[in-house]
């Protein structure tokens, strides 16, 4: 028996034969951990199934077929296969550095999840960027238990995430309107917190076959006006969906800070949907909320958080109307 910590690595696949063997080998070669690799395939037609059958016949992986149900259902199918206390998520076309899981397990500490930065490579393994966070413009990826940050901006990429399996009953089923990694991270942040490792432990591949998580960095000035309006409305809709997700999965036991957070979310949710007209301008409410936090010294860097929160409240206010 190995004394190394055990990690279930789950991988959803769909038509990923081109890069699949490289990724499977990089996972099975992880140092300092005992890996159990589970793959859920979404009825691939390009030879992916043959690659998986080869590895499964040698006892290296365990597979299932989710039956062409899409990314979220395929991911949920893979997650339900996990057997160990710790679970890591893998894309089908990346390459993991040998010390990735060992580093994440050590950094987890008392939190419920941990994630790392990634370097970007192209279809030929040529480097694109040393930091995914930099490319996404995320200067403060740290989350801890401040789950409200995840409602506005998702800084967590699933391919760099490791979390505790005990969270799965609160994570599943996924909400189709929001990306799965944002939902996992939100549940973890509402409970034991989310830690961050700034090292790029994954070589995250960008290529024409990516079906999600593509990078499209276009400045606001370069976007047509109608595109900017569409993106603004989509962002508001995503924020509303994530607020509803958080409210539906609220922990039973809440500290004082978390009580304020969920009170704020319930008010904003009502304002965005038009269900509550009493609080027509959330700016004053949010100001009182931040001042109370500052008074009790519950949040480091409250002044900067105050400014960000007020900016968000004004954006909600200026949007006008109700989201359906």
Buried (B, 14 or more C-beta within 10 A) or exposed (E): EEEBBBBBBBBBBBBBBBBBEBBBEBBBEBEEBBBBBBBBBBBBEBEBBEBBEEBBEEEBBBBBBBEEEEBBBBBBBBBEBBEBEBBBBBBBBBBBBEBBBBBBBEBBEEBBBBBBBBBBBEBEEEEBBEBBBEBBEBEEBEBBBBBBBBBBBBBBBBBBBBBBBEBBEBBBEBBEEBBBBBBBBBBBBBBBBBBBBEBBBBBBBBEEBBEEBEEEEEEEEEEEEEEEEEEEEEBBBBBBBBBBBBEEBBEEEEEEBBEBBBEBBBBBBBBBBEEBEEEEEBBEBBBEBBEBBBEEEBBEEBEEBBEBBBEBBBBBEEBEEEBE
